[in-house]
């Protein structure tokens, strides 16, 4: 049994991509992780979004270990990966500095530990990644300018025009585009379902002053817990 198999791990969780600051308590000593760990979620974010792609429930994520330079060439080191205490044998080995896995459908917070070794020298790292719920936002699709991605629309919108084209962009779904075949859209207007609207685009119009509540629900067809809903109140003056 290795030393790490006897450890009790306390991880102070930093959300949204910060490297975890953890301490690993061993029977007679305290080992502070010296392996920097960063992660990248395989989830969708709109073009020009400046934030990090976050880790959705059931989604895929890749963790990269950056060992200290004192251990030598990173490609020659041995990496032993653990997820929630279980050694990932097929994903461990010489030069295997990255570790990819799919998250739980139950929204658990996976604990990833890596031991990096070179002969008798070793270093460890620990990281927890918070799973999040995806969200969706409305944008205006302007006829001459395209989708105004620099500003999401508010939940209440007043316009003097007779129609407005809405474009929906999801955040943090396991998808490649907002029109991905894995995403299912369901639209309704003032409580009535719009049967022929099945994608991210819709035109709301009225020839007279009135208000229309547009409700959108969407879900991932394979990752059943990846779902979101939102609404916008459009008032035509």
C-alpha positions in Angstrom: 0.0 0.0 0.0 1.4 3.4 -1.0 1.6 6.4 1.3 -1.2 8.1 -0.5 -3.5 5.1 0.1 -3.3 5.9 3.8 -4.0 9.6 3.5 -6.9 11.7 4.6 -7.2 14.6 2.2 -8.5 18.0 3.1 -9.2 20.2 0.1 -10.1 23.8 0.3 -12.1 24.2 -2.8 -11.6 27.2 -5.2 -14.5 27.4 -7.7 -14.3 28.2 -11.4 -10.8 27.1 -12.3 -8.5 28.1 -9.5 -5.8 25.6 -8.5 -6.8 23.9 -5.3 -4.9 24.7 -2.1 -4.9 21.5 -0.2 -3.0 19.7 2.5 -2.6 16.0 2.7 -2.3 14.6 6.3 -0.2 11.5 6.6 0.2 9.5 9.8 3.4 11.2 10.9 3.8 14.1 8.5 2.0 16.8 6.5 2.7 16.9 2.8 1.7 20.0 1.0 0.9 19.5 -2.6 3.7 20.8 -4.9 2.2 19.8 -8.2 0.2 22.6 -9.8 -3.0 21.3 -11.4 -5.2 23.1 -13.9 -8.4 21.9 -15.6 -10.4 22.5 -18.7 -14.0 21.6 -19.2 -15.3 20.4 -22.5 -18.4 22.6 -22.5 -19.8 25.3 -24.8 -19.3 29.0 -24.4 -20.4 31.6 -26.9 -17.9 33.4 -29.2 -16.0 36.3 -27.6 -17.0 35.1 -24.1 -14.0 36.0 -21.8 -14.7 33.7 -19.0 -13.7 30.0 -18.4 -15.8 27.1 -19.8 -17.2 25.5 -16.6 -17.8 21.9 -15.7 -21.4 20.8 -16.3 -23.0 17.9 -14.5 -22.1 14.7 -16.4 -19.7 16.6 -18.7 -16.1 15.8 -19.6 -13.1 17.5 -18.1 -9.3 17.3 -18.5 -6.9 17.8 -15.6 -3.3 18.7 -16.4 -0.5 18.2 -13.8 2.5 20.6 -13.8 5.1 19.1 -11.5 8.0 21.1 -10.0 11.1 21.5 -12.2 13.2 19.8 -9.6 11.8 16.4 -10.7 13.2 16.7 -14.1 11.7 16.3 -17.6 7.9 16.1 -17.3 7.7 13.6 -20.1 10.0 11.2 -18.3 8.1 11.3 -15.0 5.6 8.7 -13.8 2.1 10.0 -13.1 -0.3 8.0 -10.9 -3.9 9.4 -11.0 -6.6 8.8 -8.5 -10.3 9.8 -8.7 -12.2 9.7 -5.4 -9.5 7.4 -4.0 -9.5 5.0 -6.9 -6.3 4.5 -8.9 -6.9 5.1 -12.6 -4.5 2.5 -13.8 -5.1 2.7 -17.5 -4.7 6.5 -17.4 -1.5 6.5 -15.3 2.1 5.9 -16.4 5.2 7.5 -17.7 4.5 10.9 -19.4 0.8 10.8 -18.7 0.5 14.3 -17.3 -3.1 14.7 -18.2 -6.2 12.9 -17.0 -9.7 13.2 -18.7 -12.9 11.8 -17.3 -16.7 12.3 -17.4 -18.5 13.6 -14.4 -21.2 12.0 -12.4 -24.9 12.5 -13.3 -25.6 13.3 -9.6 -23.6 16.5 -9.4 -20.8 15.1 -7.2 -17.6 17.0 -6.7 -14.8 14.7 -7.9 -11.5 14.6 -6.0 -8.6 14.2 -8.3 -5.1 13.3 -6.8 -1.9 12.8 -8.7 1.4 11.5 -7.5 4.3 12.3 -9.7 7.6 10.4 -9.2 11.1 10.1 -10.5 13.1 7.3 -8.7 12.7 8.0 -5.0 11.6 11.6 -5.5 7.9 12.4 -5.7 5.4 15.2 -5.5 1.7 15.2 -5.1 -1.2 17.4 -6.1 -5.0 17.5 -5.3 -7.9 19.2 -6.9 -11.7 19.3 -6.6 -13.9 20.6 -9.3 -17.4 22.0 -8.7 -20.0 20.8 -11.2 -22.5 23.5 -12.2 -25.9 23.9 -13.9 -25.8 25.3 -17.5 -27.5 28.6 -18.2 -28.9 30.2 -21.4 -29.1 33.8 -22.5 -31.1 35.8 -25.1 -29.4 38.1 -27.7 -30.7 40.2 -30.4 -30.0 39.1 -34.0 -29.9 42.4 -35.9 -30.6 42.2 -39.7 -27.5 44.1 -40.8 -25.1 43.5 -37.9 -25.7 39.9 -36.9 -26.0 38.7 -33.4 -25.1 41.3 -30.8 -23.0 39.1 -28.6 -21.5 41.9 -26.6 -24.7 42.4 -24.6 -27.2 39.8 -23.4 -30.8 41.0 -23.4 -32.5 41.8 -20.1 -35.5 39.8 -19.0 -37.8 42.7 -19.9 -37.5 44.4 -23.2 -39.5 47.3 -24.7 -39.3 48.0 -28.4 -41.0 50.4 -30.9 -40.3 47.9 -33.7 -42.9 45.5 -35.0 -40.6 42.5 -34.7 -37.4 41.4 -33.0 -35.2 38.5 -33.8 -34.0 36.6 -30.8 -30.9 34.2 -30.7 -30.3 32.0 -27.8 -26.8 30.9 -26.6 -26.2 28.2 -24.0 -23.4 28.3 -21.5 -21.7 25.2 -20.2 -23.7 22.5 -22.0 -21.7 19.5 -23.5 -22.1 20.8 -27.0 -20.0 22.4 -29.8 -22.4 25.1 -31.0 -25.7 26.6 -30.0 -27.3 24.7 -32.8 -25.8 21.3 -31.8 -28.0 18.3 -32.5 -27.6 17.2 -28.9 -29.5 20.3 -27.7 -33.3 20.3 -27.7 -35.2 23.6 -27.6 -38.8 24.1 -26.5 -40.4 27.5 -27.1 -43.7 29.0 -25.9 -45.4 32.4 -26.2 -47.8 33.6 -23.5 -48.0 30.0 -22.3 -48.8 28.5 -25.7 -46.2 26.1 -27.1 -44.7 27.0 -30.5 -44.5 23.7 -32.3 -42.5 24.7 -35.3 -39.7 26.4 -33.3 -37.0 23.9 -32.5 -33.8 25.8 -32.7 -32.0 28.7 -31.1 -33.6 31.4 -33.3 -37.0 32.9 -33.2 -38.7 36.1 -34.4 -41.2 37.8 -32.0 -43.6 40.1 -33.7 -46.8 42.1 -33.2 -48.7 44.7 -35.3 -50.3 46.2 -32.2 -49.1 47.3 -28.7 -49.0 44.3 -26.4 -46.7 42.2 -24.3 -45.5 38.7 -25.1 -43.7 36.4 -22.6 -41.3 34.1 -24.5 -40.3 31.1 -22.5 -37.5 28.8 -23.5 -36.6 25.4 -22.1 -33.7 23.4 -23.3 -32.0 20.2 -22.4 -29.2 17.9 -23.5 -30.6 14.8 -25.1 -27.9 12.5 -23.7 -26.9 14.2 -20.4 -30.4 14.4 -18.9 -29.4 16.6 -16.0 -28.0 19.3 -18.3 -31.0 21.5 -18.7 -32.0 25.1 -18.3 -34.9 27.5 -18.9 -35.3 31.2 -19.1 -37.9 33.8 -20.3 -38.1 37.3 -21.7 -41.0 39.7 -21.6 -41.2 41.7 -24.9 -43.4 44.7 -24.9 -44.4 46.3 -28.2 -45.3 49.9 -28.0 
